[in-house]
Structures are given as C-alpha cells and as structure tokens.
Amino acid sequence: MTILSFHSYIEADVNVCHSGKVLTSQEMEAVTSAKAIILPQGCSEKLYKLVSRHCSHFFPNYDAYFAYPGKIGQAALFKKHGVSMPKTKTFPNLKAYHKHKTDECYQYPFVFKLSWGGEGSNVFLIECEKNLSKALEFAKESEGQGREGFLFQEYIPTGGRSLRVVVIGKKFFPYWRVARDPDSFYSNLSKGAVIDFNSFPDQKHAAVSALQKFCKDTGINLAGFDFIFNIDEKHDEPFFLEINYFFRCHGLGGVDSYQKLLADGVRDWLKEIE
C-alpha cells in the first residue's frame, strides 16, 4: 500500500513537507490516493480535517484533540467517559463566571487553570481571596489577547509528585515527576522536578490500566497524560488531570530515543492496518 508522510522524521513512500501552505495538486493527489498517512505531531486542524476526509487510516488520531480543545474540553472528555478526575468547575469566560459564581464553585485551597497552556504554565494554587483576584485579573488579560476560558479544580494533596504516562500507538511509558520539596504544589520538570521511574509500581499499573481503556474508547494514540494520587487516601485511584498532545521527551530518554519510539509505534500501527 502507498504510505504518505507529512512527518519530518518518518520517511514513507511519499513525503511532503507541510508548513501551513496550501497543498499543490500533486500533493493533494498523494493524499487522495494514499492508503495510510502519517501526520506531524503539530498537525493543524485544517490539515487534519483534509486528511481524515480523504483517507481512512492516519496517525496520530487527533479526533479528541480537536473536538475537545483546551483544559475545558479535556474536562468534558473525562466526564463523558466517566474517568476519575478532581472536582472541576469550568467557565468559558469571565462574564460567565460573574453570572454563575456561587460559594459552591470553590473552597480554599483550590486550583485555578487557564484553559490553555502546558507544563505547569497558567496553573495556580488559590489559597485566599487575594490569590483569586490576581488569577481573575490574569484571566482578564488573557481574554484581551483572545484566549478565553478557565476552570476551578479541587486541590488534591500529592506529596509533590505526579505521574506522566506517554502513549505511543498501543504502548504506554509511565514515569513520575517528583518535586524536590514534597510540599511543593508544582511537580513539572520545567519547574525543577526530577524523574523517577521506579517508585509506587501499583499506582503506575493502576494509571496505565485506566488509560488503556480510555485510549481504546477515545482513539487517542499519541499524547502525554498526567495523573495524580491523593496521598491522604489509602487506595491507589488515579485521577486524570490533563492531556498533553505536545509533550517533552526527557522521561523517554531524549529526542533521539523518542523519535525511535515514535517510529516503532508507527511501524506497529501500519502492520495492524495492512
């Protein structure tokens, strides 16, 4: 079968370098005649819709990414599939917040997140009215830049750790991100956390098991999922926190290692559809 690749690191029968430009007639012919298409990880919605309209087999599957955008969309996706997540209240904009806010919307401390951003950016622990006022002002500035939407989320004590599970095809790669201070709110590598591959194997297994079902139900086959566990609870229930469709690869051994894992995932996917 003819395989078309838009991915700069994965070669196929036909290769197209796409940088947002309109496809040529020759490139469009390659799309319509391809039996399988490999998309770039930073695929635009326009290209994705074009490819999915003309080809039945494409990788990665970004249906959920475009149908449920941002953290607000992810919260809706988690709720739809009935997975465990922190209690969440979403607001499409500040106008909606001021219209519908009640004392039940939050209880200090709680977590404030803009709908966009990753790796711990635009996420704040709200412990008092002053914190909330600053966060809402930040939301106002973001709206002024055309980026609306935020959410309040239940604060869950984690002991300064979170679990990242990367899914590539049908393989799952879990690792902990651990803050140097166990009382730290943030456990992102960008904020100084370190990687731990070995601790709490039962919790890792629980998260991967829950994620396998979720990915089967949603079709997601390339993303980094974040989970947290409540250190005050004795059971190992994983809470789905976020989906990162564009993620760092430090926990996978770096860029070269990630590219190999991705190529292996694509190869396995192609074998399945032959």
ZINOR-V131454 format. One record per residue. RES is the residue in one small letter. SS is DSSP state (H for helix, E for strand, - for the rest). PHI is phi in radians with two decimals (999 if undefined). NEAR is the number of other C-alpha atoms within 10 Angstrom. Layout:
res->RES ss->SS phi->PHI near->NEAR
res->RES ss->SS phi->PHI near->NEAR
This chain:
res->m ss->- phi->999 near->10
res->t ss->- phi->-1.44 near->13
res->i ss->E phi->-1.99 near->20
res->l ss->E phi->-1.92 near->24
res->s ss->E phi->-2.14 near->25
res->f ss->- phi->-1.71 near->21
res->h ss->- phi->-1.53 near->19
res->s ss->- phi->-1.20 near->14
res->y ss->- phi->-1.88 near->12
res->i ss->- phi->-2.09 near->17
res->e ss->- phi->-1.54 near->15
res->a ss->- phi->-2.44 near->16
res->d ss->- phi->-1.10 near->10
res->v ss->E phi->-2.23 near->15
res->n ss->E phi->-2.19 near->18
res->v ss->- phi->-2.21 near->17
res->c ss->- phi->-1.61 near->13
res->h ss->- phi->-1.93 near->18
res->s ss->- phi->-2.18 near->10
res->g ss->- phi->1.62 near->10
res->k ss->- phi->-1.35 near->8
res->v ss->- phi->-1.22 near->10
res->l ss->- phi->-1.18 near->15
res->t ss->- phi->-1.28 near->9
res->s ss->H phi->-1.10 near->9
res->q ss->H phi->-1.19 near->8
res->e ss->H phi->-1.19 near->17
res->m ss->H phi->-1.12 near->15
res->e ss->H phi->-1.11 near->11
res->a ss->H phi->-1.13 near->19
res->v ss->H phi->-1.17 near->25
res->t ss->H phi->-1.23 near->13
res->s ss->H phi->-1.73 near->15
res->a ss->- phi->-1.24 near->22
res->k ss->- phi->-1.54 near->18
res->a ss->E phi->-2.66 near->23
res->i ss->E phi->-2.29 near->26
res->i ss->E phi->-1.83 near->23
res->l ss->- phi->-1.71 near->24
res->p ss->- phi->-1.28 near->19
res->q ss->- phi->-1.14 near->17
res->g ss->- phi->-1.67 near->9
res->c ss->- phi->-1.13 near->16
res->s ss->- phi->-1.36 near->16
res->e ss->H phi->-1.12 near->13
res->k ss->H phi->-1.09 near->9
res->l ss->H phi->-1.15 near->18
res->y ss->H phi->-1.08 near->18
res->k ss->H phi->-1.15 near->13
res->l ss->H phi->-1.09 near->14
res->v ss->H phi->-1.14 near->21
res->s ss->H phi->-1.18 near->16
res->r ss->H phi->-1.34 near->11
res->h ss->H phi->-1.91 near->14
res->c ss->- phi->-2.44 near->15
res->s ss->- phi->-1.47 near->11
res->h ss->- phi->-2.08 near->18
res->f ss->E phi->-2.56 near->22
res->f ss->E phi->-2.41 near->20
res->p ss->- phi->-1.43 near->23
res->n ss->- phi->-1.55 near->19
res->y ss->- phi->-1.93 near->25
res->d ss->H phi->-0.97 near->15
res->a ss->H phi->-1.19 near->14
res->y ss->H phi->-1.06 near->18
res->f ss->H phi->-1.49 near->13
res->a ss->H phi->-1.40 near->11
res->y ss->- phi->-2.25 near->16
res->p ss->- phi->-1.31 near->15
res->g ss->H phi->1.20 near->20
res->k ss->H phi->-1.19 near->23
res->i ss->H phi->-1.14 near->22
res->g ss->H phi->-1.10 near->17
res->q ss->H phi->-1.11 near->21
res->a ss->H phi->-1.05 near->24
res->a ss->H phi->-1.15 near->15
res->l ss->H phi->-1.16 near->18
res->f ss->H phi->-1.07 near->17
res->k ss->H phi->-1.12 near->13
res->k ss->H phi->-1.02 near->9
res->h ss->- phi->-1.67 near->12
res->g ss->- phi->1.19 near->10
res->v ss->- phi->-1.51 near->15
res->s ss->- phi->-1.28 near->15
res->m ss->E phi->-2.67 near->19
res->p ss->- phi->-1.06 near->16
res->k ss->- phi->-0.97 near->14
res->t ss->E phi->-2.36 near->19
res->k ss->E phi->-2.18 near->18
res->t ss->E phi->-1.87 near->22
res->f ss->E phi->-2.36 near->19
res->p ss->- phi->-1.19 near->15
res->n ss->- phi->-2.93 near->16
res->l ss->H phi->-1.17 near->17
res->k ss->H phi->-1.04 near->9
res->a ss->H phi->-1.15 near->12
res->y ss->H phi->-1.09 near->18
res->h ss->H phi->-1.17 near->10
res->k ss->H phi->-1.39 near->8
res->h ss->H phi->-2.02 near->10
res->k ss->- phi->-1.15 near->12
res->t ss->- phi->-2.49 near->9
res->d ss->H phi->-1.12 near->6
res->e ss->H phi->-1.37 near->7
res->c ss->H phi->-1.19 near->17
res->y ss->- phi->-2.77 near->19
res->q ss->- phi->-2.50 near->15
res->y ss->- phi->-1.13 near->13
res->p ss->- phi->-1.40 near->14
res->f ss->E phi->-2.54 near->20
res->v ss->E phi->-1.88 near->22
res->f ss->E phi->-1.92 near->26
res->k ss->E phi->-2.37 near->22
res->l ss->E phi->-1.23 near->27
res->s ss->- phi->-1.21 near->24
res->w ss->- phi->-2.05 near->17
res->g ss->- phi->1.93 near->13
res->g ss->- phi->-2.57 near->18
res->e ss->- phi->0.96 near->16
res->g ss->- phi->1.52 near->15
res->s ss->- phi->-1.37 near->14
res->n ss->- phi->1.09 near->16
res->v ss->E phi->-2.22 near->20
res->f ss->E phi->-2.41 near->19
res->l ss->E phi->-1.52 near->19
res->i ss->E phi->-1.80 near->22
res->e ss->- phi->-1.99 near->14
res->c ss->- phi->-2.80 near->12
res->e ss->H phi->-1.08 near->10
res->k ss->H phi->-1.12 near->9
res->n ss->H phi->-1.02 near->14
res->l ss->H phi->-1.13 near->18
res->s ss->H phi->-1.07 near->12
res->k ss->H phi->-1.16 near->13
res->a ss->H phi->-1.14 near->21
res->l ss->H phi->-1.18 near->16
res->e ss->H phi->-1.16 near->13
res->f ss->H phi->-1.11 near->14
res->a ss->H phi->-1.10 near->23
res->k ss->H phi->-1.12 near->17
res->e ss->H phi->-1.09 near->13
res->s ss->H phi->-1.14 near->15
res->e ss->H phi->-1.09 near->14
res->g ss->H phi->-1.12 near->10
res->q ss->- phi->-1.70 near->9
res->g ss->- phi->1.52 near->9
res->r ss->- phi->-2.04 near->16
res->e ss->- phi->-1.81 near->18
res->g ss->- phi->1.83 near->23
res->f ss->E phi->-2.72 near->26
res->l ss->E phi->-2.51 near->21
res->f ss->E phi->-1.85 near->22
res->q ss->E phi->-2.37 near->23
res->e ss->E phi->-0.95 near->18
res->y ss->- phi->-1.43 near->21
res->i ss->- phi->-2.09 near->18
res->p ss->- phi->-1.17 near->17
res->t ss->- phi->-2.05 near->19
res->g ss->- phi->1.24 near->19
res->g ss->- phi->1.32 near->20
res->r ss->E phi->-2.42 near->28
res->s ss->E phi->-2.44 near->21
res->l ss->E phi->-1.89 near->27
res->r ss->E phi->-1.74 near->26
res->v ss->E phi->-2.14 near->23
res->v ss->E phi->-1.65 near->27
res->v ss->E phi->-1.85 near->23
res->i ss->E phi->-2.27 near->22
res->g ss->- phi->1.19 near->24
res->k ss->- phi->-1.96 near->15
res->k ss->E phi->-1.89 near->16
res->f ss->E phi->-2.21 near->17
res->f ss->E phi->-2.19 near->15
res->p ss->E phi->-1.67 near->23
res->y ss->E phi->-2.76 near->19
res->w ss->E phi->-1.48 near->25
res->r ss->E phi->-2.05 near->23
res->v ss->E phi->-2.10 near->23
res->a ss->- phi->-1.21 near->22
res->r ss->- phi->-1.17 near->15
res->d ss->- phi->-1.86 near->14
res->p ss->- phi->-1.10 near->14
res->d ss->- phi->-1.58 near->12
res->s ss->- phi->-1.19 near->15
res->f ss->- phi->-1.29 near->20
res->y ss->- phi->-1.60 near->26
res->s ss->- phi->-2.31 near->26
res->n ss->- phi->-1.60 near->22
res->l ss->H phi->-1.07 near->17
res->s ss->H phi->-1.16 near->12
res->k ss->H phi->-1.95 near->13
res->g ss->- phi->1.73 near->13
res->a ss->- phi->-1.22 near->20
res->v ss->E phi->-2.04 near->16
res->i ss->E phi->-1.63 near->18
res->d ss->E phi->-2.35 near->15
res->f ss->- phi->-1.62 near->14
res->n ss->- phi->-1.90 near->10
res->s ss->- phi->-1.26 near->10
res->f ss->- phi->0.82 near->11
res->p ss->H phi->-1.07 near->12
res->d ss->H phi->-1.16 near->10
res->q ss->H phi->-1.19 near->18
res->k ss->H phi->-1.06 near->22
res->h ss->H phi->-1.10 near->14
res->a ss->H phi->-1.10 near->13
res->a ss->H phi->-1.17 near->25
res->v ss->H phi->-1.11 near->23
res->s ss->H phi->-1.08 near->13
res->a ss->H phi->-1.13 near->16
res->l ss->H phi->-1.25 near->22
res->q ss->H phi->-1.01 near->16
res->k ss->H phi->-1.17 near->13
res->f ss->H phi->-1.09 near->16
res->c ss->H phi->-1.19 near->16
res->k ss->H phi->-1.12 near->11
res->d ss->H phi->-1.29 near->10
res->t ss->H phi->-1.74 near->14
res->g ss->- phi->1.49 near->15
res->i ss->- phi->-1.12 near->23
res->n ss->- phi->-2.35 near->23
res->l ss->E phi->-2.74 near->25
res->a ss->E phi->-3.05 near->23
res->g ss->E phi->-1.94 near->23
res->f ss->E phi->-1.74 near->21
res->d ss->E phi->-1.88 near->21
res->f ss->E phi->-2.17 near->25
res->i ss->E phi->-2.31 near->26
res->f ss->- phi->-2.26 near->22
res->n ss->- phi->-1.42 near->16
res->i ss->- phi->-1.23 near->14
res->d ss->- phi->-1.51 near->10
res->e ss->- phi->-1.86 near->9
res->k ss->- phi->-1.48 near->8
res->h ss->- phi->-1.44 near->10
res->d ss->- phi->-1.82 near->17
res->e ss->- phi->-1.40 near->17
res->p ss->- phi->-1.42 near->24
res->f ss->E phi->-1.76 near->19
res->f ss->E phi->-1.15 near->22
res->l ss->E phi->-1.98 near->20
res->e ss->E phi->-2.66 near->20
res->i ss->E phi->-2.03 near->21
res->n ss->E phi->-1.98 near->20
res->y ss->- phi->-1.37 near->19
res->f ss->- phi->-2.18 near->13
res->f ss->- phi->-2.35 near->15
res->r ss->- phi->-1.28 near->16
res->c ss->- phi->-2.04 near->15
res->h ss->H phi->-1.00 near->12
res->g ss->H phi->-1.29 near->21
res->l ss->H phi->-1.85 near->16
res->g ss->- phi->1.72 near->10
res->g ss->- phi->1.77 near->11
res->v ss->H phi->-1.09 near->12
res->d ss->H phi->-1.08 near->11
res->s ss->H phi->-1.14 near->14
res->y ss->H phi->-1.09 near->17
res->q ss->H phi->-1.07 near->15
res->k ss->H phi->-1.19 near->13
res->l ss->H phi->-1.09 near->17
res->l ss->H phi->-1.14 near->18
res->a ss->H phi->-1.08 near->17
res->d ss->H phi->-1.13 near->15
res->g ss->H phi->-1.12 near->20
res->v ss->H phi->-1.16 near->20
res->r ss->H phi->-1.08 near->12
res->d ss->H phi->-1.12 near->14
res->w ss->H phi->-1.11 near->20
res->l ss->H phi->-1.12 near->18
res->k ss->H phi->-1.10 near->8
res->e ss->H phi->-1.20 near->8
res->i ss->H phi->-1.73 near->9
res->e ss->- phi->-1.13 near->8
